[in-house]
Structures are given as structure tokens and as C-alpha cells.
Amino acid sequence: MDRSIALLTDFGLSDPYVGVMKAVMARINPAVRLIDLTHAIPAQNVRQAAFTLLRTYRYFAPGTIFLVVVDPGVGGARKAIAVQVGDYIFVGPDNGVLSYALSEFENPTVVELTNPDYQLEAISNTFHGRDIFAPAAAHLSAGVPISAFGPPVERIAQQLNPNLKINADQITGQVIYADHFGNLITSIGEFQWRDGNRLELLPRLGRPLVSPMVLAADTLSITVNDQTVTGVRRIYGEAKKGDVVALVDSGGYLEIAVNQGSAAIHLQVSAGAPVVLQIG
């Protein structure tokens, strides 16, 4: 089974923090393979990190360890945890950053990272990514069982769920974030394209949908910031350059974009803005 470590942080790349964590892990397990998921989460944005992890974890090989360090409460009362669930292990602060992805699974094994044998000797108050989380991930990748790291945890912290209300004629969600291109990623999903021009909205564990909904993409209308777009398209090129277009992004969520432009700038929309998808 693969024991790669995927890193997700808000550290950016202009400072040495990511490199130092990688150095710590490589020193513990020289054979480890490290994958950078992203280090461009906006500072302290736990919700965006949680949503990013939710949208991406399933593309990684079984056995992957996710090292998630978006930790505005570093040095405070929040626990440092590791969670084994399904084919994956998640390591990070117990501040809700893991909760969206973990909502997809049942019966997780959760432990608090307290065993000093699997930490650096000196623990700083401000860089647990280096001193606690990175060593834990590296030792896990080398085969140390999760039970060795500390006592079990009964319940983890939950990040406030994105707004998502579903009924027969309307789905209401919100903008979670704008990506690098200015595309607005929303909480409305997950969708899959079916034959013809049909969209299937899939139920998942912990989401307010019991069975799939099949929608006619051409008849849908999407409203954000008083602007309405008719129809959900498969590609950006189905809109003229500069026009607003709604489509399903690569993770299966409703996206609002401007063809060859920035929807965030064009629509003057930021995270938290309501999005209404009208059916029929």
C-alpha cells in the first residue's frame, strides 16, 4: 500500500516552513515520497483548507497520508491528531480542518499525538507543523501503527458546514472561495455529467440528499450577486469571451466563471456570497 505524504498548508513558498517540514520527514524516513497538494490556502482559512481536502483526497492512492497544517490555534488548547479511516490517514490540528473529508467515512480511528517518541525533542509554541505533525506523518509512512502515537479521541472538532439547502425546485449554497483564475467555487455539488445534457447531483455521507437528483442542465438558472446565468455548460468555450458562465468544475462542484476573465472581479463576489440554483 502506498505511504506517500500529501501536504496541504497555508504557508506559501516564500518562507522556509514547507522545506523544513520536508527535511524533518525525509530525515525520519528517507524513502518517503512527498506530494505538494497546495501551500496557497489563504492564511488561517480553515474552511477553504477543509473544502480543498474534501474535493481532492479521493484522487490519491490508497494508503496516502494527508498532512494538513492550517492552524490558527497553534500552541493553544486544540489537540494534535491523526485519523485512520478507509484507505487513508489524516494528520493535523483538531480545529475542523479534517472534518469535511472525514464526513465521507464511518468509524474513524482517532488518536491524539502525545507520544514524545514521535515528535522532535524540542516543541516550539508556534511551529507544530515541524515539531509534531511532520514527524508523526513520517513515522506513519515508515509503518508505525497509529495506536502508538497517543490516546484515543472520542470526538473531533467540526468546521461549520458550507450552506447547502436542497429541495425540489431550488438549491441554495454559497461561494467557498475564488481560485487562482478568479473562478468562484461553490458549495453546490457534487455533480456528474450523464448522457445528453443531464446533470446528476450525488448524495454523500453527511450531506442533505438521500438519493441522486437528475437535472436538465439547460433549464437551470444560477443567481449570484443579483446576476443570473441560464444553463450549466460543460466547458468555458461555450460562452463568449468575457461572458459569465456556470459549469461543473473538475471536483464536481458548481463553478461560476468568466470566459478568459475573473468572475471574482467581474461580479465583485467574495467567499460567503449566496448562490441560488433554480431548477426548471
C-alpha positions in Angstrom: 0.0 0.0 0.0 1.2 3.5 -0.9 2.5 5.6 2.0 3.1 8.9 0.3 2.5 12.0 2.3 0.4 14.8 0.7 1.0 18.3 2.2 -1.7 20.9 2.4 -0.8 24.2 4.2 -1.3 27.9 4.3 2.5 28.5 4.5 3.1 29.7 0.9 6.5 29.1 -0.6 8.4 32.4 0.1 9.4 31.2 3.6 11.3 28.1 4.6 8.4 26.4 6.6 7.4 23.9 3.9 11.0 23.0 3.2 11.8 22.5 6.8 8.9 20.1 7.3 10.0 18.1 4.3 13.5 17.9 5.7 12.2 16.6 9.0 10.2 13.9 7.3 13.0 12.9 4.9 15.4 12.6 7.9 12.9 10.2 9.7 12.0 8.2 6.6 14.4 8.8 3.6 12.3 6.7 1.4 9.1 8.7 1.8 7.5 10.3 -1.3 6.2 13.8 -0.7 3.4 15.4 -2.8 2.5 19.1 -2.5 -1.3 19.4 -2.7 -1.1 23.1 -2.1 0.5 25.7 0.1 -1.5 28.6 -1.2 -4.5 28.3 1.2 -5.1 31.9 2.4 -3.7 32.4 5.9 -5.7 30.8 8.7 -8.6 29.9 6.3 -9.6 26.6 7.9 -12.8 26.3 5.8 -11.1 26.7 2.5 -8.5 24.1 3.5 -11.2 21.7 4.7 -13.1 22.1 1.4 -9.9 21.7 -0.7 -9.1 18.4 1.2 -12.7 17.2 0.7 -12.5 17.9 -3.1 -9.1 16.2 -3.6 -8.4 13.4 -1.2 -10.0 10.6 -3.3 -7.6 11.2 -6.2 -4.7 9.9 -4.1 -3.6 6.3 -4.0 -4.9 4.1 -1.1 -2.6 4.5 1.8 -1.8 8.1 1.3 -1.1 10.2 4.5 -2.5 13.7 4.4 -0.5 16.2 6.4 -2.8 19.3 6.8 -1.4 22.3 8.6 -3.7 25.3 8.6 -3.6 26.0 12.3 -4.5 29.5 13.6 -4.8 28.0 17.1 -1.2 26.6 17.2 0.1 26.5 20.8 -3.5 26.7 22.2 -6.0 24.2 23.5 -6.8 22.4 20.3 -5.4 18.8 20.0 -2.9 17.5 17.5 -4.5 14.4 16.0 -4.1 11.6 13.5 -7.1 9.8 12.0 -7.1 6.5 10.2 -10.2 6.0 8.1 -10.9 3.9 4.9 -7.6 3.7 3.0 -6.2 7.0 4.2 -4.6 8.6 7.2 -5.1 12.3 8.1 -2.7 14.3 10.3 -3.4 17.8 11.5 -4.8 20.1 14.2 -8.2 19.3 15.6 -9.8 22.5 14.5 -12.2 21.2 11.9 -9.8 21.3 9.0 -10.2 17.5 8.6 -13.9 17.3 9.3 -15.3 17.7 5.7 -13.2 14.9 4.4 -13.8 12.7 7.4 -17.6 13.2 7.0 -17.3 10.9 4.0 -16.3 7.9 6.2 -17.7 6.0 9.1 -15.9 4.5 12.2 -12.6 6.5 12.1 -9.7 5.7 14.4 -8.6 9.0 16.0 -5.6 9.5 18.4 -4.0 12.5 20.0 -0.4 13.0 19.1 1.2 13.0 22.6 3.9 10.3 22.4 7.3 12.2 22.6 9.0 9.3 20.8 7.4 10.5 17.6 8.0 14.2 18.0 11.0 16.4 17.8 12.8 16.8 21.1 12.1 20.5 21.4 8.5 21.6 20.7 8.0 25.2 19.8 4.9 27.1 20.6 4.4 28.3 17.0 5.6 25.6 14.6 3.8 22.3 15.4 3.9 21.5 11.7 7.6 21.0 12.0 7.8 19.6 15.6 4.6 17.4 15.9 2.7 16.9 12.6 5.6 16.3 10.2 7.3 13.8 12.5 4.0 11.9 13.0 3.4 11.7 9.3 6.9 10.5 8.6 6.7 7.8 11.3 3.3 6.7 10.0 4.8 6.4 6.5 7.5 4.2 7.9 4.9 1.8 9.3 4.4 2.9 12.9 0.8 2.0 13.8 -1.5 4.8 14.6 -2.2 3.4 18.1 1.4 4.1 19.1 1.1 7.9 18.9 -1.2 8.6 21.8 -4.6 8.0 23.5 -7.8 7.6 21.5 -10.0 10.7 20.9 -13.8 10.2 21.1 -14.9 13.2 19.1 -13.2 15.7 16.7 -13.9 19.3 16.1 -16.3 20.2 13.3 -15.8 23.0 10.8 -19.1 24.9 10.2 -20.6 23.2 7.2 -21.0 25.3 4.0 -24.5 26.5 3.3 -26.3 23.8 1.2 -30.1 23.5 1.1 -31.8 21.3 -1.4 -35.4 21.0 -2.3 -37.4 20.1 -5.4 -37.1 23.4 -7.2 -34.1 25.2 -5.7 -30.7 24.5 -4.3 -29.1 27.2 -2.2 -25.4 27.3 -1.5 -22.6 29.8 -1.2 -19.2 30.7 -2.7 -16.5 28.9 -0.8 -13.5 30.7 -2.5 -12.2 32.1 -5.7 -9.4 30.1 -7.3 -6.2 31.5 -8.9 -8.1 32.3 -12.1 -10.9 34.1 -10.3 -13.4 31.3 -10.8 -16.0 31.1 -8.0 -16.1 27.6 -6.4 -19.4 27.0 -4.7 -20.7 24.5 -2.1 -23.3 23.2 -4.6 -22.3 19.6 -5.6 -21.2 17.0 -6.2 -22.3 16.7 -9.8 -21.6 14.2 -12.6 -22.5 14.6 -16.3 -24.8 11.9 -17.7 -25.9 11.1 -21.3 -27.3 14.0 -23.2 -27.3 17.2 -21.2 -28.2 15.9 -17.8 -26.5 16.5 -14.5 -26.7 14.1 -11.6 -26.4 15.5 -8.1 -24.9 12.8 -6.0 -25.7 12.1 -2.3 -22.8 11.6 0.1 -22.4 10.8 3.7 -23.3 13.7 5.9 -25.0 15.7 3.0 -28.7 16.8 2.8 -29.6 14.5 -0.1 -30.8 10.9 0.2 -30.9 9.8 -3.4 -29.5 11.2 -6.7 -31.2 14.1 -8.4 -31.1 14.3 -12.2 -31.4 17.8 -13.6 -31.6 19.1 -17.2 -28.6 21.4 -17.4 -30.0 23.7 -20.0 -33.0 24.6 -17.8 -31.1 25.6 -14.7 -30.5 29.2 -13.7 -27.9 30.3 -11.3 -28.0 33.6 -9.4 -25.1 35.2 -7.5 -24.8 38.9 -6.6 -28.0 39.8 -8.5 -26.7 38.3 -11.7 -28.4 35.3 -13.2 -26.8 32.8 -15.7 -29.0 30.4 -17.6 -27.8 26.9 -18.1 -24.8 24.9 -16.8 -22.2 24.3 -19.5 -19.6 21.6 -20.0 -16.7 23.9 -21.0 -15.7 27.6 -20.7 -15.7 28.0 -24.5 -19.5 27.6 -24.6 -19.6 31.2 -23.5 -18.2 34.2 -25.4 -15.0 35.8 -24.2 -15.9 38.0 -21.2 -19.3 36.4 -20.6 -20.3 34.8 -17.3 -20.7 31.0 -17.5 -21.8 28.4 -15.0 -20.2 24.9 -15.2 -19.2 21.9 -13.2 -15.6 22.2 -12.0 -13.0 19.3 -12.0 -14.1 18.3 -8.5 -17.8 18.1 -9.3 -18.9 21.4 -7.8 -20.8 24.2 -9.4 -18.4 26.9 -10.6 -19.2 30.4 -11.8 -16.6 31.8 -14.2 -15.9 34.4 -16.8 -14.5 33.0 -20.1 -10.9 34.3 -20.2 -11.6 36.6 -17.2 -12.1 36.7 -13.5 -15.6 36.1 -12.1 -14.5 37.3 -8.7 -13.6 40.7 -10.1 -16.4 40.9 -12.7 -19.1 40.1 -10.2 -17.5 41.6 -7.2 -18.1 38.4 -5.2 -16.2 37.0 -2.3 -16.3 34.0 -0.1 -19.7 33.5 1.7 -21.8 35.1 -1.0 -25.1 33.2 -1.5 -25.6 31.2 -4.7 -29.1 30.0 -5.8 -29.6 27.3 -8.4 -33.2 27.3 -9.7 -34.5 24.1 -11.1 -36.8 24.2 -14.1 
